[in-house]
Amino acid sequence: MEAVVIVGIVFGSITAVCIVPYWLRTQERIRVQETLRAAIESGQPIPTEMMETAARNINVRPPPSPSRDLRTGIIWLGVGLGFIAMGIALGYEEPESTIPMIAMAAFPVFIGLAFIVLSFVNRSKD
């Protein structure tokens, strides 16, 4: 029973860390939009600070670029190399854990390599 509670707490906290910031940002956007809507409907002038806040909350994603792809690829490659290093380190105590960790590292390594190749392919198009 205690193991179930511990597992629930671990996964619940991971979920909370991922979902709560998104939910808070969404609530802030809703409040800003309601305030702007009320100001526009009543005919009041909108302060520049309010417009800057609204523009920041739009959260426009920048267009893909070769440098962005290269940066993303290097990060994924680092994650994969970290898994490999962890597998090698765990292999000193438990030799059977090295191969599964290296196999698990293949996914982020190949994602990283794909992003790096994409950055060079897109660079030649520009």
C-alpha positions as CSV (number, residue, x, y, z in Angstrom):
1,M,0.0,0.0,0.0
2,E,2.8,2.4,0.9
3,A,4.5,1.7,-2.5
4,V,1.3,2.7,-4.3
5,V,1.1,6.0,-2.4
6,I,4.8,6.7,-3.1
7,V,4.4,6.0,-6.8
8,G,1.3,8.2,-6.9
9,I,3.1,11.1,-5.2
10,V,6.0,10.8,-7.6
11,F,3.9,10.8,-10.7
12,G,1.5,13.3,-9.3
13,S,4.3,15.8,-8.6
14,I,5.7,15.3,-12.1
15,T,2.3,16.0,-13.5
16,A,1.8,19.0,-11.3
17,V,5.2,20.5,-12.3
18,C,4.2,20.1,-16.0
19,I,0.6,21.2,-15.9
20,V,0.4,24.0,-13.2
21,P,2.6,26.5,-15.0
22,Y,0.6,26.0,-18.2
23,W,-2.7,26.4,-16.4
24,L,-1.4,29.6,-14.6
25,R,-0.3,31.2,-17.9
26,T,-3.7,30.3,-19.5
27,Q,-5.5,32.0,-16.6
28,E,-3.3,35.1,-16.9
29,R,-4.1,35.3,-20.6
30,I,-7.8,35.0,-20.0
31,R,-7.7,37.8,-17.4
32,V,-5.8,40.1,-19.7
33,Q,-8.2,39.4,-22.6
34,E,-11.2,40.0,-20.4
35,T,-9.7,43.3,-19.2
36,L,-9.0,44.4,-22.8
37,R,-12.4,43.4,-24.0
38,A,-14.1,45.4,-21.2
39,A,-11.9,48.5,-22.0
40,I,-12.7,48.3,-25.7
41,E,-16.5,47.8,-25.1
42,S,-16.6,50.8,-22.7
43,G,-14.7,52.9,-25.2
44,Q,-11.8,53.7,-22.8
45,P,-8.3,54.2,-24.1
46,I,-6.1,51.2,-23.6
47,P,-2.8,52.0,-21.7
48,T,0.4,51.1,-23.5
49,E,1.5,48.8,-20.6
50,M,-1.7,46.8,-21.1
51,M,-1.0,46.4,-24.8
52,E,2.6,45.3,-24.1
53,T,1.4,42.7,-21.6
54,A,-1.2,41.5,-24.2
55,A,1.5,41.3,-26.9
56,R,3.8,39.3,-24.6
57,N,1.0,36.9,-23.8
58,I,0.4,36.0,-27.4
59,N,3.4,33.7,-27.2
60,V,4.2,33.5,-30.9
61,R,6.7,30.7,-31.7
62,P,9.6,31.9,-33.7
63,P,10.0,30.3,-37.2
64,P,12.3,27.3,-37.5
65,S,15.8,28.2,-38.4
66,P,19.1,26.3,-39.0
67,S,20.6,27.6,-35.8
68,R,17.6,26.7,-33.8
69,D,17.6,23.2,-35.2
70,L,21.3,22.9,-34.5
71,R,20.8,24.0,-30.9
72,T,17.9,21.5,-30.4
73,G,19.9,18.7,-31.9
74,I,22.9,19.4,-29.6
75,I,20.6,19.3,-26.6
76,W,19.0,16.0,-27.7
77,L,22.4,14.6,-28.4
78,G,23.6,15.7,-24.9
79,V,20.6,13.9,-23.3
80,G,21.4,10.7,-25.2
81,L,25.1,10.9,-24.2
82,G,24.0,11.4,-20.6
83,F,22.0,8.2,-20.8
84,I,25.0,6.4,-22.2
85,A,27.2,7.8,-19.4
86,M,24.6,6.7,-16.8
87,G,24.5,3.2,-18.3
88,I,28.3,2.9,-18.2
89,A,28.4,4.2,-14.6
90,L,25.7,1.8,-13.6
91,G,27.5,-1.0,-15.4
92,Y,30.3,-0.9,-12.8
93,E,27.8,-2.1,-10.1
94,E,25.3,-4.0,-12.2
95,P,26.9,-5.1,-15.5
96,E,23.5,-6.1,-17.0
97,S,22.2,-2.5,-16.9
98,T,24.7,-1.1,-19.5
99,I,23.1,-2.5,-22.6
100,P,19.5,-1.4,-21.8
101,M,20.6,2.1,-20.9
102,I,22.6,2.4,-24.2
103,A,19.6,1.1,-26.1
104,M,17.4,3.6,-24.4
105,A,19.9,6.4,-25.3
106,A,19.6,5.5,-29.0
107,F,16.3,7.4,-29.2
108,P,17.5,10.9,-28.1
109,V,20.8,10.4,-29.9
110,F,19.1,9.8,-33.2
111,I,16.6,12.6,-32.7
112,G,19.6,14.9,-32.0
113,L,21.4,13.7,-35.1
114,A,18.3,14.2,-37.2
115,F,18.0,17.8,-35.9
116,I,21.7,18.4,-36.6
117,V,21.3,17.0,-40.2
118,L,18.2,19.1,-40.6
119,S,20.1,22.3,-39.7
120,F,22.6,21.6,-42.4
121,V,20.0,20.8,-45.0
122,N,18.0,23.9,-44.2
123,R,21.1,26.0,-44.3
124,S,21.8,25.1,-47.9
125,K,18.2,26.2,-48.9
126,D,18.7,29.7,-47.5
